[in-house]
Amino acid sequence: MMDCAAVDELLPAIAFGNVSPREAREVEAHLASCQGHQHLADLQRVASMLPMSVPPVPPRDELKHHVMARVYGDLEPRPLRRLWWQRTWSLAAAAVLAALALGLGVRDWMVSSQLAAAPMSWQLAPALAGTRTTGALVYLPRQNLATLTLEGLQPLAPDRVYEVWLIKAGKPEPAGVFKPSADGSASSILDRPPSGFDTVAVTEEPGPQGSSTPTSQPLVTGSIGQ
Amino acid sequence: MTEGGPAEHESELELLAAVARERDPDALARLYDLYGSQAYGLALRMLGDSGVAEEVVQEAFFRVWRNAGSYSQDRGGVRSWFLSIVHHQAVDKLRRFNSKQRLDAQLGLAEQAVQRPDVWGEVAADLERQRISQALGELPAEQRTTIELAYFGGYSHSEIANLLRIPLGTVKGRLRLGMDKLRALLAEPAMDLASE
């Protein structure tokens, strides 16, 4: 158990969040039973001000795209199939209600429109033996924006990139290139919306611009058939 | 930056609440517009590598997206809370650096200091930044360096002792004296912290 002097010595490091887990546990245990370290809160307040001494530096515009791609990819998925059911139900209901009151039919059309604007997502699964890559493609109709998020990607050589393909009836169209983060994750906004395509796939290609047609086997794919 | 008055702070709290309760991506995008440059500046200063700094900023915003509901006003303003997340992520990255990468990051900081010798005392556009920079600038150089290595470099006491070739007790003493002096210099409540 640490004594008061040992805890006092560590207070600046605690305020910086810069102590080992073991030290943090011991200090926490001490503080829970000792009222003699009131100025820790003051030190934490000072520490919280230090980042504001650093001048802001505008990041590349692409960083916001990456942040938002990851966020959109994390939105609660709403499968397209459900939308079709909802729409079908809505149209049938509208037909019945229209016989009773035109106004209710209009309201139902508005509900249907809102559902059509809801995000859609599709899961991607490994397509190569030994690959652990998984992910999701999310499409936001209102923004006409499609984002792909992946995890479990292998690191790439400096002259290689991953390339996204949207495929219709076996014909692939390039939809963007990206590089993974150090932790094997990646997020990328597609160059085009997935409407009209039946499959999404990712291959490894020569960088920095990728290929016009795939030159390797897909490592991850997903059905986006409508 | 517009972190001066209660209206702005209320707006930032509202944006965070919209992220927490409604999972509103537009609210997070607005928070990015408000904090992105500050977050990137902090991460770049600590890591000295634009690519890794971008990873840290991206991860920090994603954590806000996932954990906005964990924010409590007891822990300071929204901006302070967010920048503490960036700091924590950057320290985590620094600890994964090998010793050469870490040294390079610190050399990058040293070069910045050489190119901009008045970095602590420069007249900043942001009044709060100016106030904190001036307070840091009033510290004796050895205390400022120790705080710099501990906070922005993420070094432990013993690592700082090895880097500066001084006894461990001296490191602890400089940190304690430096932070106590900063506490006194910044005793007047900061504008943003006071109004949040």
Boltz contact constraints between the chains, C-beta under 6 A:
constraints:
  - contact:
      token1: [A, 9]
      token2: [B, 172]
      max_distance: 6.0
  - contact:
      token1: [A, 12]
      token2: [B, 175]
      max_distance: 6.0
  - contact:
      token1: [A, 12]
      token2: [B, 176]
      max_distance: 6.0
  - contact:
      token1: [A, 12]
      token2: [B, 179]
      max_distance: 6.0
  - contact:
      token1: [A, 16]
      token2: [B, 150]
      max_distance: 6.0
  - contact:
      token1: [A, 16]
      token2: [B, 151]
      max_distance: 6.0
  - contact:
      token1: [A, 42]
      token2: [B, 183]
      max_distance: 6.0
  - contact:
      token1: [A, 43]
      token2: [B, 179]
      max_distance: 6.0
  - contact:
      token1: [A, 46]
      token2: [B, 182]
      max_distance: 6.0
  - contact:
      token1: [A, 46]
      token2: [B, 183]
      max_distance: 6.0
  - contact:
      token1: [A, 46]
      token2: [B, 186]
      max_distance: 6.0
  - contact:
      token1: [A, 48]
      token2: [B, 76]
      max_distance: 6.0
  - contact:
      token1: [A, 48]
      token2: [B, 80]
      max_distance: 6.0
  - contact:
      token1: [A, 49]
      token2: [B, 132]
      max_distance: 6.0
  - contact:
      token1: [A, 50]
      token2: [B, 151]
      max_distance: 6.0
  - contact:
      token1: [A, 51]
      token2: [B, 42]
      max_distance: 6.0
  - contact:
      token1: [A, 51]
      token2: [B, 83]
      max_distance: 6.0
  - contact:
      token1: [A, 52]
      token2: [B, 128]
      max_distance: 6.0
  - contact:
      token1: [A, 52]
      token2: [B, 129]
      max_distance: 6.0
  - contact:
      token1: [A, 52]
      token2: [B, 132]
      max_distance: 6.0
  - contact:
      token1: [A, 53]
      token2: [B, 129]
      max_distance: 6.0
  - contact:
      token1: [A, 53]
      token2: [B, 132]
      max_distance: 6.0
  - contact:
      token1: [A, 53]
      token2: [B, 133]
      max_distance: 6.0
  - contact:
      token1: [A, 53]
      token2: [B, 136]
      max_distance: 6.0
  - contact:
      token1: [A, 54]
      token2: [B, 41]
      max_distance: 6.0
  - contact:
      token1: [A, 54]
      token2: [B, 42]
      max_distance: 6.0
  - contact:
      token1: [A, 54]
      token2: [B, 45]
      max_distance: 6.0
  - contact:
      token1: [A, 55]
      token2: [B, 41]
      max_distance: 6.0
  - contact:
      token1: [A, 56]
      token2: [B, 37]
      max_distance: 6.0
  - contact:
      token1: [A, 56]
      token2: [B, 38]
      max_distance: 6.0
  - contact:
      token1: [A, 56]
      token2: [B, 41]
      max_distance: 6.0
  - contact:
      token1: [A, 57]
      token2: [B, 40]
      max_distance: 6.0
  - contact:
      token1: [A, 57]
      token2: [B, 41]
      max_distance: 6.0
  - contact:
      token1: [A, 57]
      token2: [B, 44]
      max_distance: 6.0
  - contact:
      token1: [A, 58]
      token2: [B, 37]
      max_distance: 6.0
  - contact:
      token1: [A, 59]
      token2: [B, 40]
      max_distance: 6.0
  - contact:
      token1: [A, 63]
      token2: [B, 54]
      max_distance: 6.0
  - contact:
      token1: [A, 64]
      token2: [B, 32]
      max_distance: 6.0
  - contact:
      token1: [A, 66]
      token2: [B, 58]
      max_distance: 6.0
  - contact:
      token1: [A, 67]
      token2: [B, 32]
      max_distance: 6.0
  - contact:
      token1: [A, 67]
      token2: [B, 58]
      max_distance: 6.0
  - contact:
      token1: [A, 67]
      token2: [B, 61]
      max_distance: 6.0
  - contact:
      token1: [A, 68]
      token2: [B, 29]
      max_distance: 6.0
  - contact:
      token1: [A, 70]
      token2: [B, 62]
      max_distance: 6.0
  - contact:
      token1: [A, 71]
      token2: [B, 25]
      max_distance: 6.0
  - contact:
      token1: [A, 71]
      token2: [B, 28]
      max_distance: 6.0
  - contact:
      token1: [A, 71]
      token2: [B, 65]
      max_distance: 6.0
  - contact:
      token1: [A, 181]
      token2: [B, 55]
      max_distance: 6.0
